[in-house]
Amino acid sequence: AMGQWHQARIVVWGNRIEHYLDSRKVLDVDRSSDAFRKGVADSKFNDYPNFTSIPEGHILLQDHGHSVAFRNIKIRKLK
């Protein structure tokens, strides 16, 4: 709900991305899948070359037209 803090956890293992929001899995996708590539092709990120296969780089934080704030962002490499 809006107006409250949520906890997100994003786990990336190779090409697999899992996104948890408030401990509930909301996304499980393989970046090499046709469905993912089509999703990116139909998105605002379609002008970024090789967006679906970039192995490392910057973290993208986005909003969907609403005021947002981020806090306590932690990144760690999993073994």
N, C-alpha and C positions, 0 to 999 in steps of 0.2 A: 504494500500500500504506500501511497505517497505520504510524505511528511514523517517518515521514520527511516532509521538506518537498517540496511539489509547486509547480510554477509554473503559474499560470493567467493567461490573457490574454483579456480580453473586449473585443470591438470592436462598437460600435454605430454604424450608419449609418442615420439616419432610423428606420424601423421594423424594420430588420434587426438581429438580434443574433447574433454568432458567439462561441462560447466554446471556447477551446483549453486543454487540460490537458496539461502536459508536452509542448507543441508539437503535440499531436494534436487535431484538431477533434472536439469531442464534442457540439456543438450548433450548429445553423444554423436560425434561426426568424424568421418575420415576425410582429411583434406585431399586425399588422392581420388576420392570417389567422384563419379559423374554428377551426382546430386549436389555435392559441394561446389564443384566447378560451375555448374549451371546457376546455383544460387549466387555466386560471386559475379558471374556474367550478367545477371539480372539486377545487380546492386549498384550502389554508388561507387563501389571499389573496382569496377570493371576497367577503369583506365590505368590501374597500377599493374605494370608488367609483372607476370609471374606471381601475382598475389597469392595464388593457391599453393605455391610451392616454395616460398621464401623460407629457408631453414632457420633463420634467426634474425633478430633485429629489434626494432622499437616495439613497444607495447602500445596498442591502440585502445584508448578509452573514448567512449562515445556516448552521446545522449540521443534521444529521439524527440527533440524539440522542446524538452522541459528543462527546467533548472536542475542541475545535478551537482553533487559534491562527492568527493572521494576522500577517504581517510584510512590510515593504517595499512597502506599497501606494502606487502612483503613479497619478495620473490626469492625462491630457493630452488636449487637444483636437486632433483630427486635421484636417489641411487637405484 
